[in-house]
């Protein structure tokens, strides 16, 4: 009887591990900047990512009538980190502008290094930027 | 007792194996910016390149000086493909044109559809269906003041089971009147893939 319990426990463990490895966290860190007021909101939805990368600085300016944002990210790890980031833009009503034209780009940060990512609004109507950083594993 | 349980477990595994061997391929929708599958040029690389080039061009100081307060007329020439891989270069330039058009900084003409323009004008002038006062006559189209052009190149290195592939998109914006290059930029992509020790 104890052998049966052992087999069942092993099966349950295997099923649990399979379920866990299938669950990739796609939440990450987001930095929302209102270019009219200068307010910035940083949300760290992934505890794993929060322990790897921090938002150091957010700057913004305007070129050729289009808003531009610069976000500096700092690695807290000693190893190389591979991330994805995407900067999307929203109009004054909070509607996202051409979401399909803004893509996730690769970001490789060396240990304890910092990198600045830049995004330009795709239209003069873009007044709020949102940077999303996600783990490379979150890419499908 | 134990034998019975093992038999049930065995049957369960067998059933799972059999249902896993279905002949219909599993298809699902995936995100546009998915992780790379091969070391070749993939759709996400093209999307990133188009976005980067559009952002670079729209924020370049030289372009701002040339554009001033006007909206100059621009044409986009298909990029030259200097790689061994088949890449739809017209599709890339179409995407770039769309992003630049939405910025509102330029007006566009499309030389590649000039043949269709002539067909329409010819039909309006000669078929007798169109009111001749409203028919569009040739010789009134805007002239391109600038054009965008560029190329895609690659370098491939193979060492043992590892393939290293490098792609470079380079683009320039040229003023047709002065012949000056107003903007130039490039996007580099480097990928590596390693074949497994076992398998075909």
Interface residues (C-beta under 8 A of the other chain):
Chain A: X1 X3 X4 X7 X11 X63 X64 X65 X66 X68 X84 X86 X98 X100 X101 X102 X103 X104 X105 X106 X118 X119 X120 X122 X123 X124 X136 X139 X140
Chain B: X1 X2 X5 X6 X9 X30 X31 X32 X33 X34 X35 X44 X47 X48 X50 X51 X52 X54 X55 X58 X59 X61 X63 X64 X67 X98 X99 X102 X103 X104 X105
